[in-house]
Amino acid sequence: MLSTPVLVTIVSVCIGFVLFVLAASGARGQWDKRLVIGLLIAAVLCLTAVPLSVALSAAV
């Protein structure tokens, strides 16, 4: 069975990937730039900050 930190990391990366693809689609579709930038920032946070913080807290 997978532990909680592993599940949080997997879910976070999946959400980040979906947000990144959504932001790319919005950029091609001429969506509002603030929305696209917000989606990109959220994707980067889900792909980097959340897994890194989970890994650092699980190692302690």
Biopython code that builds the backbone (N, CA, C, O; Angstrom):
import numpy as np
from Bio.PDB.StructureBuilder import StructureBuilder

atoms = [
    (1, "MET", "N", (0.840, -1.183, 0.000)),
    (1, "MET", "CA", (0.000, 0.000, 0.000)),
    (1, "MET", "C", (0.884, 1.246, 0.000)),
    (1, "MET", "O", (1.944, 1.265, 0.627)),
    (2, "LEU", "N", (0.454, 2.251, -0.686)),
    (2, "LEU", "CA", (1.212, 3.496, -0.758)),
    (2, "LEU", "C", (0.965, 4.347, 0.481)),
    (2, "LEU", "O", (-0.141, 4.394, 1.019)),
    (3, "SER", "N", (2.026, 5.014, 0.913)),
    (3, "SER", "CA", (1.891, 5.884, 2.088)),
    (3, "SER", "C", (1.254, 7.214, 1.684)),
    (3, "SER", "O", (1.130, 7.524, 0.499)),
    (4, "THR", "N", (0.859, 7.979, 2.673)),
    (4, "THR", "CA", (0.190, 9.257, 2.430)),
    (4, "THR", "C", (1.065, 10.255, 1.673)),
    (4, "THR", "O", (0.566, 10.892, 0.745)),
    (5, "PRO", "N", (2.365, 10.427, 2.025)),
    (5, "PRO", "CA", (3.181, 11.375, 1.258)),
    (5, "PRO", "C", (3.307, 11.008, -0.226)),
    (5, "PRO", "O", (3.350, 11.883, -1.091)),
    (6, "VAL", "N", (3.364, 9.716, -0.501)),
    (6, "VAL", "CA", (3.450, 9.282, -1.893)),
    (6, "VAL", "C", (2.160, 9.607, -2.636)),
    (6, "VAL", "O", (2.197, 10.073, -3.774)),
    (7, "LEU", "N", (1.036, 9.365, -2.003)),
    (7, "LEU", "CA", (-0.254, 9.668, -2.635)),
    (7, "LEU", "C", (-0.432, 11.166, -2.854)),
    (7, "LEU", "O", (-0.934, 11.588, -3.896)),
    (8, "VAL", "N", (-0.024, 11.970, -1.877)),
    (8, "VAL", "CA", (-0.133, 13.422, -2.020)),
    (8, "VAL", "C", (0.729, 13.894, -3.191)),
    (8, "VAL", "O", (0.304, 14.745, -3.973)),
    (9, "THR", "N", (1.933, 13.346, -3.313)),
    (9, "THR", "CA", (2.822, 13.727, -4.407)),
    (9, "THR", "C", (2.238, 13.322, -5.758)),
    (9, "THR", "O", (2.261, 14.115, -6.699)),
    (10, "ILE", "N", (1.728, 12.124, -5.865)),
    (10, "ILE", "CA", (1.155, 11.653, -7.135)),
    (10, "ILE", "C", (-0.047, 12.501, -7.536)),
    (10, "ILE", "O", (-0.168, 12.898, -8.694)),
    (11, "VAL", "N", (-0.926, 12.778, -6.592)),
    (11, "VAL", "CA", (-2.113, 13.589, -6.885)),
    (11, "VAL", "C", (-1.703, 15.008, -7.270)),
    (11, "VAL", "O", (-2.270, 15.590, -8.194)),
    (12, "SER", "N", (-0.727, 15.560, -6.569)),
    (12, "SER", "CA", (-0.268, 16.918, -6.863)),
    (12, "SER", "C", (0.327, 17.012, -8.262)),
    (12, "SER", "O", (0.059, 17.970, -8.987)),
    (13, "VAL", "N", (1.126, 16.031, -8.644)),
    (13, "VAL", "CA", (1.723, 16.040, -9.980)),
    (13, "VAL", "C", (0.646, 15.886, -11.056)),
    (13, "VAL", "O", (0.716, 16.534, -12.101)),
    (14, "CYS", "N", (-0.332, 15.045, -10.810)),
    (14, "CYS", "CA", (-1.419, 14.885, -11.785)),
    (14, "CYS", "C", (-2.219, 16.178, -11.941)),
    (14, "CYS", "O", (-2.549, 16.575, -13.059)),
    (15, "ILE", "N", (-2.525, 16.822, -10.842)),
    (15, "ILE", "CA", (-3.250, 18.094, -10.904)),
    (15, "ILE", "C", (-2.413, 19.151, -11.606)),
    (15, "ILE", "O", (-2.929, 19.922, -12.414)),
    (16, "GLY", "N", (-1.108, 19.187, -11.296)),
    (16, "GLY", "CA", (-0.215, 20.137, -11.952)),
    (16, "GLY", "C", (-0.149, 19.927, -13.453)),
    (16, "GLY", "O", (-0.131, 20.890, -14.219)),
    (17, "PHE", "N", (-0.113, 18.666, -13.878)),
    (17, "PHE", "CA", (-0.088, 18.376, -15.308)),
    (17, "PHE", "C", (-1.375, 18.845, -15.977)),
    (17, "PHE", "O", (-1.334, 19.433, -17.058)),
    (18, "VAL", "N", (-2.502, 18.593, -15.350)),
    (18, "VAL", "CA", (-3.785, 19.026, -15.919)),
    (18, "VAL", "C", (-3.844, 20.553, -16.001)),
    (18, "VAL", "O", (-4.305, 21.101, -17.002)),
    (19, "LEU", "N", (-3.383, 21.239, -14.959)),
    (19, "LEU", "CA", (-3.373, 22.699, -14.977)),
    (19, "LEU", "C", (-2.441, 23.237, -16.056)),
    (19, "LEU", "O", (-2.758, 24.226, -16.717)),
    (20, "PHE", "N", (-1.292, 22.587, -16.237)),
    (20, "PHE", "CA", (-0.345, 23.021, -17.259)),
    (20, "PHE", "C", (-0.932, 22.865, -18.664)),
    (20, "PHE", "O", (-0.797, 23.761, -19.498)),
    (21, "VAL", "N", (-1.578, 21.740, -18.923)),
    (21, "VAL", "CA", (-2.213, 21.515, -20.228)),
    (21, "VAL", "C", (-3.368, 22.492, -20.431)),
    (21, "VAL", "O", (-3.575, 22.987, -21.538)),
    (22, "LEU", "N", (-4.116, 22.768, -19.376)),
    (22, "LEU", "CA", (-5.214, 23.724, -19.466)),
    (22, "LEU", "C", (-4.689, 25.133, -19.760)),
    (22, "LEU", "O", (-5.283, 25.867, -20.550)),
    (23, "ALA", "N", (-3.580, 25.503, -19.126)),
    (23, "ALA", "CA", (-2.985, 26.814, -19.386)),
    (23, "ALA", "C", (-2.468, 26.906, -20.821)),
    (23, "ALA", "O", (-2.618, 27.943, -21.468)),
    (24, "ALA", "N", (-1.867, 25.838, -21.319)),
    (24, "ALA", "CA", (-1.389, 25.839, -22.699)),
    (24, "ALA", "C", (-2.554, 25.950, -23.679)),
    (24, "ALA", "O", (-2.465, 26.657, -24.683)),
    (25, "SER", "N", (-3.636, 25.252, -23.383)),
    (25, "SER", "CA", (-4.817, 25.335, -24.230)),
    (25, "SER", "C", (-5.420, 26.739, -24.187)),
    (25, "SER", "O", (-5.879, 27.258, -25.204)),
    (26, "GLY", "N", (-5.413, 27.345, -23.001)),
    (26, "GLY", "CA", (-5.931, 28.700, -22.877)),
    (26, "GLY", "C", (-5.074, 29.718, -23.597)),
    (26, "GLY", "O", (-5.593, 30.690, -24.146)),
    (27, "ALA", "N", (-3.761, 29.507, -23.603)),
    (27, "ALA", "CA", (-2.873, 30.422, -24.325)),
    (27, "ALA", "C", (-3.115, 30.339, -25.825)),
    (27, "ALA", "O", (-3.091, 31.353, -26.522)),
    (28, "ARG", "N", (-3.346, 29.136, -26.315)),
    (28, "ARG", "CA", (-3.643, 28.985, -27.744)),
    (28, "ARG", "C", (-5.039, 29.494, -28.088)),
    (28, "ARG", "O", (-5.284, 29.939, -29.209)),
    (29, "GLY", "N", (-5.949, 29.426, -27.124)),
    (29, "GLY", "CA", (-7.318, 29.845, -27.359)),
    (29, "GLY", "C", (-7.584, 31.310, -27.073)),
    (29, "GLY", "O", (-8.736, 31.744, -27.071)),
    (30, "GLN", "N", (-6.524, 32.083, -26.829)),
    (30, "GLN", "CA", (-6.648, 33.522, -26.580)),
    (30, "GLN", "C", (-7.508, 33.830, -25.360)),
    (30, "GLN", "O", (-8.325, 34.751, -25.386)),
    (31, "TRP", "N", (-7.319, 33.045, -24.270)),
    (31, "TRP", "CA", (-8.025, 33.331, -23.033)),
    (31, "TRP", "C", (-7.420, 34.567, -22.395)),
    (31, "TRP", "O", (-6.391, 35.067, -22.848)),
    (32, "ASP", "N", (-8.051, 35.052, -21.355)),
    (32, "ASP", "CA", (-7.531, 36.189, -20.597)),
    (32, "ASP", "C", (-6.133, 35.853, -20.069)),
    (32, "ASP", "O", (-5.914, 34.785, -19.498)),
    (33, "LYS", "N", (-5.200, 36.772, -20.267)),
    (33, "LYS", "CA", (-3.810, 36.508, -19.882)),
    (33, "LYS", "C", (-3.661, 36.288, -18.379)),
    (33, "LYS", "O", (-2.835, 35.480, -17.954)),
    (34, "ARG", "N", (-4.438, 36.986, -17.582)),
    (34, "ARG", "CA", (-4.353, 36.798, -16.131)),
    (34, "ARG", "C", (-4.755, 35.385, -15.731)),
    (34, "ARG", "O", (-4.161, 34.802, -14.823)),
    (35, "LEU", "N", (-5.753, 34.835, -16.399)),
    (35, "LEU", "CA", (-6.182, 33.477, -16.108)),
    (35, "LEU", "C", (-5.103, 32.473, -16.501)),
    (35, "LEU", "O", (-4.810, 31.545, -15.748)),
    (36, "VAL", "N", (-4.516, 32.660, -17.675)),
    (36, "VAL", "CA", (-3.467, 31.747, -18.144)),
    (36, "VAL", "C", (-2.254, 31.801, -17.216)),
    (36, "VAL", "O", (-1.684, 30.766, -16.872)),
    (37, "ILE", "N", (-1.863, 33.006, -16.814)),
    (37, "ILE", "CA", (-0.727, 33.143, -15.900)),
    (37, "ILE", "C", (-1.049, 32.507, -14.545)),
    (37, "ILE", "O", (-0.196, 31.855, -13.943)),
    (38, "GLY", "N", (-2.259, 32.696, -14.078)),
    (38, "GLY", "CA", (-2.672, 32.064, -12.821)),
    (38, "GLY", "C", (-2.639, 30.548, -12.900)),
    (38, "GLY", "O", (-2.211, 29.880, -11.959)),
    (39, "LEU", "N", (-3.091, 30.005, -14.025)),
    (39, "LEU", "CA", (-3.042, 28.554, -14.214)),
    (39, "LEU", "C", (-1.607, 28.051, -14.260)),
    (39, "LEU", "O", (-1.299, 26.995, -13.707)),
    (40, "LEU", "N", (-0.725, 28.806, -14.918)),
    (40, "LEU", "CA", (0.688, 28.410, -14.980)),
    (40, "LEU", "C", (1.333, 28.444, -13.594)),
    (40, "LEU", "O", (2.094, 27.545, -13.237)),
    (41, "ILE", "N", (1.031, 29.470, -12.828)),
    (41, "ILE", "CA", (1.592, 29.555, -11.476)),
    (41, "ILE", "C", (1.085, 28.400, -10.612)),
    (41, "ILE", "O", (1.853, 27.788, -9.870)),
    (42, "ALA", "N", (-0.198, 28.108, -10.712)),
    (42, "ALA", "CA", (-0.760, 26.991, -9.943)),
    (42, "ALA", "C", (-0.138, 25.664, -10.381)),
    (42, "ALA", "O", (0.123, 24.797, -9.548)),
    (43, "ALA", "N", (0.099, 25.505, -11.685)),
    (43, "ALA", "CA", (0.715, 24.276, -12.177)),
    (43, "ALA", "C", (2.138, 24.124, -11.660)),
    (43, "ALA", "O", (2.541, 23.034, -11.252)),
    (44, "VAL", "N", (2.899, 25.211, -11.677)),
    (44, "VAL", "CA", (4.279, 25.144, -11.183)),
    (44, "VAL", "C", (4.294, 24.818, -9.694)),
    (44, "VAL", "O", (5.132, 24.041, -9.237)),
    (45, "LEU", "N", (3.378, 25.401, -8.942)),
    (45, "LEU", "CA", (3.301, 25.083, -7.510)),
    (45, "LEU", "C", (2.960, 23.614, -7.281)),
    (45, "LEU", "O", (3.545, 22.960, -6.416)),
    (46, "CYS", "N", (2.016, 23.104, -8.056)),
    (46, "CYS", "CA", (1.639, 21.691, -7.895)),
    (46, "CYS", "C", (2.741, 20.746, -8.354)),
    (46, "CYS", "O", (2.884, 19.648, -7.816)),
    (47, "LEU", "N", (3.523, 21.168, -9.351)),
    (47, "LEU", "CA", (4.569, 20.289, -9.873)),
    (47, "LEU", "C", (5.875, 20.387, -9.100)),
    (47, "LEU", "O", (6.692, 19.469, -9.168)),
    (48, "THR", "N", (6.096, 21.471, -8.368)),
    (48, "THR", "CA", (7.380, 21.621, -7.680)),
    (48, "THR", "C", (7.229, 21.816, -6.175)),
    (48, "THR", "O", (7.774, 21.034, -5.397)),
    (49, "ALA", "N", (6.508, 22.830, -5.762)),
    (49, "ALA", "CA", (6.477, 23.198, -4.341)),
    (49, "ALA", "C", (5.831, 22.122, -3.472)),
    (49, "ALA", "O", (6.365, 21.782, -2.416)),
    (50, "VAL", "N", (4.707, 21.589, -3.896)),
    (50, "VAL", "CA", (4.022, 20.598, -3.078)),
    (50, "VAL", "C", (4.836, 19.305, -2.959)),
    (50, "VAL", "O", (5.035, 18.829, -1.841)),
    (51, "PRO", "N", (5.321, 18.709, -4.077)),
    (51, "PRO", "CA", (6.137, 17.496, -3.912)),
    (51, "PRO", "C", (7.429, 17.733, -3.127)),
    (51, "PRO", "O", (7.865, 16.866, -2.369)),
    (52, "LEU", "N", (8.034, 18.897, -3.306)),
    (52, "LEU", "CA", (9.260, 19.180, -2.563)),
    (52, "LEU", "C", (8.988, 19.308, -1.067)),
    (52, "LEU", "O", (9.738, 18.776, -0.250)),
    (53, "SER", "N", (7.928, 20.005, -0.712)),
    (53, "SER", "CA", (7.608, 20.139, 0.717)),
    (53, "SER", "C", (7.205, 18.801, 1.326)),
    (53, "SER", "O", (7.528, 18.520, 2.480)),
    (54, "VAL", "N", (6.503, 17.979, 0.556)),
    (54, "VAL", "CA", (6.132, 16.648, 1.069)),
    (54, "VAL", "C", (7.377, 15.794, 1.254)),
    (54, "VAL", "O", (7.502, 15.085, 2.253)),
    (55, "ALA", "N", (8.299, 15.857, 0.300)),
    (55, "ALA", "CA", (9.524, 15.057, 0.408)),
    (55, "ALA", "C", (10.376, 15.518, 1.590)),
    (55, "ALA", "O", (10.941, 14.694, 2.309)),
    (56, "LEU", "N", (10.467, 16.821, 1.788)),
    (56, "LEU", "CA", (11.267, 17.321, 2.899)),
    (56, "LEU", "C", (10.633, 17.001, 4.249)),
    (56, "LEU", "O", (11.339, 16.696, 5.210)),
    (57, "SER", "N", (9.323, 17.069, 4.324)),
    (57, "SER", "CA", (8.673, 16.770, 5.598)),
    (57, "SER", "C", (8.654, 15.267, 5.875)),
    (57, "SER", "O", (8.660, 14.863, 7.038)),
    (58, "ALA", "N", (8.632, 14.448, 4.858)),
    (58, "ALA", "CA", (8.625, 12.998, 5.061)),
    (58, "ALA", "C", (10.016, 12.495, 5.441)),
    (58, "ALA", "O", (10.140, 11.446, 6.073)),
    (59, "ALA", "N", (11.063, 13.228, 5.065)),
    (59, "ALA", "CA", (12.420, 12.791, 5.370)),
    (59, "ALA", "C", (12.802, 13.087, 6.809)),
    (59, "ALA", "O", (13.774, 12.530, 7.318)),
    (60, "VAL", "N", (12.049, 13.960, 7.471)),
    (60, "VAL", "CA", (12.407, 14.350, 8.845)),
    (60, "VAL", "C", (12.021, 13.288, 9.823)),
    (60, "VAL", "O", (12.246, 13.443, 11.023)),
]
sb = StructureBuilder()
sb.init_structure("model")
sb.init_model(0)
sb.init_chain("A")
sb.init_seg("    ")
for serial, (resi, resn, name, xyz) in enumerate(atoms, 1):
    if name == "N":
        sb.init_residue(resn, " ", resi, " ")
    sb.init_atom(name, np.array(xyz, "f"), 0.0, 1.0, " ", f" {name:<3s}", serial, name[0])
structure = sb.get_structure()
